[in-house]
Amino acid sequence: MKSLELKPIKENLLNMFLQDSIGRNEEIFYFIDLLNSINTNYAISLDAQWGSGKTFFLKQVKMVLDSYNNINELTQEDITKIHNEIDKMKRVNGEINIEPCFSFYYDAWENDNDEDPIISLIYNIYINSSNYFEFDDFKDKLFKAGKIFGSIFEIFSGRNINVLIENLENIDKFDTIFQEQKNQKSIKEKIGEFLNTLIEDDKRVIIFIDELDRCKPSFAVKLLERIKHYFDNDKIIFVFSVNFLELQHTIKNYYGDNLNASKYMDRFFDLHLSLVDINKEKYFKLIGFSERGYVIDNICKAIINYCGFELREINKFYYLTKAASLKINRIIKDGFSDENTLKFCINYVVPIIIGLRMYDINIYNSVINGRNSQTFVEIFTKQDFLNVLNKNIFLNENETYNNGTNELEHVNIKDKINQLYKILFVKEYSNMNLKNLGKLEFNEFIIKEMNKAASFMSMYADYKRNN
């Protein structure tokens, strides 16, 4: 099995940008235009839910900026493709001038076990600045900046590492040593000197800080306050990718519930922005949703919309649902036999079970244990769910959903779904040997097979579908 998460590696970042796979290229374009308009020390918070693609957005913005800055990580072919895409957007959205700059990506969560966030951040800049230079051109800068970094490290840690730097025989040892060691005015001066040593005077520095809201409260608060105190250089722009609500919780965990966390954070951010939702239809196509209107794909879309799944959750949910039921659905396209109750359960009920387990474990437990028919009925009777449901399979020969006649009894779809719920999840119904609901015939075997399919450990699962 492959990872259930689409990782923000170079190949995915580039391909998704070139295809505009989630409909955010225009946002990337305008965000870069915004960055170009800033000519002073500035901090931006970019707010979105966890799993909504914030990291992808930041890294794609950085990728575009890097393509105009001769960074070593990009090939000339990559650069040409990116510039062609930007030129297309310029023709539609207007001209922008993407100025040369240095950009750095820092995963705060990945580093929150480090001794001090300021050392960790400066180390990240120090190591990654080499991407902008040929090694021979950068050697002198590297040694000089390394000495300054050693002074900063000593101030914050009380340990002197400049002796180590002076005794280095080979520059290749730098990374190993700093990996082991990285852990008010004079500090500002040294940080300014450090940046000026590495970075050319006419270029701006854009630092992307990601995953801050996932960090330990002490690390998150210290990082914000250190940046505010020590990084006031007019060349520097900070972009913080956060779930603003979660970051407020983090701040309160550190300072206490009485703190006005929103007002506190206003001290650090000059501009608050919200990342717009992805284009779900484009993303559905990217991850393999069929355009032929297969039942299982349309059911997945309905549950994704009901649960409000974000990018990461959509990918995981769709993979798991297809893996759990793929073998039984290989011959199913636009429908299924009215008499085939097991196929009905696997197509319609299993995705609900999987979706609720991801959405809210408490709601999931209440549904499968027969205590929450309301949620089940609500999902089943949502219009996008009903659009792919053959409601007539629930009807007996003497029943109709329309106004009743002398021959036919009028029934309600919600009542039918409620009966279905009781058969599947309420014990006094589930334990019956046979229970009819319109054209469907349920028994203990079918319910057991449905639950097996939802657990992914059944004959209907195909774990290799994405390999």
N, C-alpha and C positions, 0 to 999 in steps of 0.2 A: 504494500500500500504506500502511496505517496503522502506527503504532508497535506493536511486538509486546509492549509493556509497558503494563499498566494503571496510568496515572499518578495519583499522589495529589493531584489537583486538587480544588477545592471540590465540583464536581458529582459526581465519583466518590465522594469521601468521604461526602457527604451521602446519595447514593442507596444506597451499600452499607451505611451505618448504618441507614437506614430499612427496608431489606429484610433486614438481618442476613445479608448475602450470603455471608459466610465463617464465620459462627457464632461471632463474637467479641464480640458485644454484651454478653453477660453478663460477660465478662472486663473489658470497658471499664467496666461498672457497678461491679464490685467494686474495680477499680483506683482509680477516682475516690473510692470510699468509703475506701480505704486512704489516699489523699492527704489527704482531709478529717480523718483521725485524727491526722495529724502536726502538731505545734505547735512544732517547733523546727527548727533548721538540719539538713538531712538530705540524703543522697545515695542514690539507688536505681539499681542496674544492672539492665537488662531484657535478658536474654540470649535470642538465637535465631539460627538459621542465616541466612546471607545469602540474600536473596530470599524470606524467609518472611513478609513483610508487617509488619516492625517499624515502618517509616515510616508505613504506613497506620494502624497501631494508635496511634502517638504523635499523629498529626495528628487522628485521630478523637477521642481523649481531649481534645485541646486544643479541638476544635470544640465538644464538649459543654460544657466549662468556659466557653468564650467565650459560649455561648448563655445562660449565667446571669450574664454580666458586661457586657451591653450593648455588645459590641464592634461597631464600625462595619462590619466586613466581612460580617456576617450580616444578612439581611433579617428582618423580623418574621415572614414566612411560614416561613422556615427555622427560626427559633427555636421557633415553635409546633409544627412537625413534630418537632423534636428533643425538646422537652419532652413531647410526647404519647408518644413512644417510651420515654422515661425513666419516665414514669408507668406504662406497661404493665409495665415491668420491676420497678418498685416493688411492684406488686400481687403479683408472683410471688416476688421475691427479698428483699423487706423495704424499709422506709423508709430513705432516706439524705438528708442535708441537704447540698446542693451549695453550698458557701460562695463568696461573691464572691472573686475573685483576679485577679491579672495573670498571664498565661501567655505564654511566648515560645518559639518554635521556632528552633533554631540548627543548621544543617547544617555540622558541623565539616569535613567533606571538601571542601565547596564553598569553604571559606574558608582552607584550609591553606597557601595561598600568601601569606597576609597576614603582615605584619611581626611581629606579636606576637598570640597568641590572646586575651589579656586585652583588648586594644584592639578586636579584631575582635568579641568577644562583647559588650562594653559598647556598641559602636557599633550592633550588632544590636538590643539592648534600647532604646537611645536612639531609633532610627528607628521601631521598631514600637510603642513605647509610645503614639504618636500615635493608634493605632487605638482607644484607650480614651477619647478626649476629643474634644469639638468643638474646632475650631481656635482660636477666640477664647478659650476657657477654658484652652487648653493653651499659649498663646503665652509667657506669663511663665515657666512651668515649663520650656519648651523652651530659652529663652535661658539661664536659670540653670543647668540641667543641662548645656547645651552648654559653658558656661564651665568647669564642673567636669570634663567630659570632656576639654576641652582641657588642663587641668592633668595629668590622668592620662596623656594622650597624651604630654605633654612629659616626664613622668617616665620613661616606657618608651622613648621614641624620641629624646629630647634635642632635639626641635624644638618651637617655640612656635607654636600655632595660634590662641591666644586673640585675637591682634591681628586675625586674619582674621574672627573671630566679631564683634568689636566694630565692624568696618567694614562689616558686611553691610548692604546697603540693603533687601534683600527676603528674607523668611524662606524663600522657595522656593529660594534658592541654597544652603541648608544641605546638602541631599542631595548636590549636585554637589561641594561643597568637601570634605565628609567622605568621599565616595567616593574622592577623590584623596588624602586625607590619612590615612585610617584605617590605616592601616598601623602598718621594715617596717611600720611602724605607720601612717605618714602615708598610705600607699597605701590601707590598709584603711579609714581614716577618710574618705578622698576617695571611695572606692567606696561606702561606706555613705551618705555625704552625697548622692552622685549618685542612688542608688536612692531615698532618702527624699525627694528633690526631685521625682522623677517620680511616685512611687507613694504613694497614700494610706496613712496609718499603720495603719489597721485591716485592710488587705488583705495576703494572702500573695502571694509571687512563686513561680511554678513555671516552671523553665527546662528545656526538653527539649533535650538534646544528642544529635544523631543522627550516625551514620556515623563515629564516632570511630575505630573499628578500621580504617577505610580510609585514614586520614591518614598523612602522613609521620611516622615515629617521633618526630622532634624536636618536631613540632607537637602530637602526641597527648599526649606526656609533659608538655610545658610547659603545655598546657591543663589537664590534671588537677592538676598541682602549683600552678598559679596559682589555680585555683578553691579548692583546699584551703587555701591561704594567705590569700586575700583576700576570699572570700565566706563569712564565718562569721556573717552576719546571721541571727537566729532566724526571720525571715520567709521565708527562701529555701529552697526544695526543688529539688534537681537530679534529673532523671531522665535517665540515660544509656542510650541504646539501642545495644547492642553485640552482636557475636558474641564471646563471652567468650574462646573459644580463640584467635581471630584477634587479639584485643587483647593477649593474653599474648605472642603472637609479635611484635607491634609493640613491646611493652615490652622484650622481649629483644633485639630488633634495635637498640635504643637503649643499653641497659645491659649487654648481653652475655648469653650463654647460661647463665652461672653464677647469674644472679639467679633467685630464686624469685618468678616473676611473679605467681602467684596470691596469695601472701602480701603482695607489694608493693601489689596492687590493693585488698586489704582495708583499707588505710589510707584509701582514698578513698570506699569504698562502705559505707554502714551496712546495706544490705539488698540481697541478690541474689535476683532473680526470674527465672523462665524463662517465656517466652511459649509457650502451648500451641499445638499444631498447629491449622491451620485445619480447618473442616469441608469436606472435599474434595468431597463430594457436592453441597453447596450451591454451591460454587464452580464445579463442573462445569456445573451448571445455568445459572449466571450467564454463563459465557463461551460457551455454546451447545451443550453436549453434548445429544444427543437423548435423550428419555425412551423412545423406541421400541426401544431396544436395537440400533441400527445396528452392524454389524460393526466399522467403523473406530473408532467411539466407544469400544466395549468394549475393543478392542485398545489404544487410547491409554491408557485407564484402567489396563490391566494393565502397560503399560510405565512409566507414571508411578509406579505402586506399586513396581515392581521397582527403578527408579532412585532412588526417594525424592525426587522433584522437589518443590521448594518452590513457593510462590505464583507468583513471577516465571517460574520455569522451566516450570511447568504451562501458563501462558498462551502462552509462546513455542512450546513443543513442540506444543501442540494446534493453534495457528495454522499452523505450518509443515507439519505432517502433513496437515491438511485441505487446505491450499493446494496441496501436492504431488500430491494424488490426487483432488481433488474432482470433476473432470470425468468420470473413469472410474467414479465411485461414485454418480452422480446417480440411476441406476436401480437401485442395489443397496440393499436394506433389510435383509432377514433372512438373506441368503445370496448365493450366486453359482453359476453353472453349474460342475459338477464338472470339466468339460473346459476351463474357461477359466483356463489357467495364469497368464497375465499378470495377470488380476484378482486371483488368489490372491497373487501376489508383491507387488502394489501394496498390497493390503489388510493383509497380514501381515508381509511382510519389510521393506518400505520404512519403516514406523514404527519397527522395531527399529534400522535403520540410522540414521535421524534421531535417535532417542533416545540411542543410544550415542555419537554424535558430540557431543551436548550433555553427556552424562554424564561421559565420560572419553575424551579423544582417543587415548590409548595403547591402551585396550581396543578402541575403534572400529577403529583401524588394524590391530590383530592379528586382529580378526574379518573385516574385508573383504579382508584379504590372505591368508586361508586358514590362519591359524596359531592360531586360538582357537575351536574348535568348542564348547568347554565352556560359554562364556557364551551362545552362540546356543541351544544345547540347553536350558540352564537357563531362559532366558526363555520358550522355546516350551512347556516342560513345566510351568511354573507353573500352578496350578489355575485362577486367574482367566483365564489365556490359553487353557487347554484348554477352559474352559467355552464359549468362542465359536468353537472350532475344530472343523470337521468332520473328525475324525481318520480317518474311513473313506476319504477321498480318497487317503490314502497306501497303501491296501491293494490288492494284486493279488487276483484272483478266488480264488486258492487260499490266502489268508492271513486270519488272524483275530487280534484282540488277546486273545481269551478262551483258555481251555485248548484246545489243538489237538485235532483229531480225525483219524481216518484220512484224511479228505478234505482237511482244512484245516491249514495250518502255523501254529503259534503264533509271533507276532512281538511285538517290544517297541517302544512308541512312541518311546522315546529313540533306538533304532537307526534308526528311520525318519527322525527329525529330523536325526540325524547324516548320513544319506545325503543328505538335502536340503541340508545345509550344504555338503557336498563338491561337489554339483552346482553350487551357486550361487557358491562362493567359492574352491574348490581348483582350480588351473589344469588339472591333467590331466583333471579331470572337466568343468570349464566349457568347455573347448575342443572337446569332442565335439559333433558336429553335432546329435545327438538323444539325449536321455536320459530314460527313463521312470521315474516313481516313482508307483506305483499308477495313479490316474486322471489324473495330471499329466504333461504332456509338455513337456520343456524343450529349448530350442535357443539358439543364440548370440544370435538376435534378441531373445528374451524377456529374457535376462539383461542385454543392453545397454539395453533399454527400462526395466527395473527400476532400473538404475543412473542412468539419465537422470531418472526420476521422483524418486529420492532426492536428486538434485542441484538439483531445482526448475526445471530448464530442459528442460521437455518439454511435449508437447501435452496432457498430463493435468493440468497445473497450472492453478490459477485464483488469480491474485494479487489479485483484487478482492473476494474473498469477504467481507471485513470492512469494505469501504468503504461 
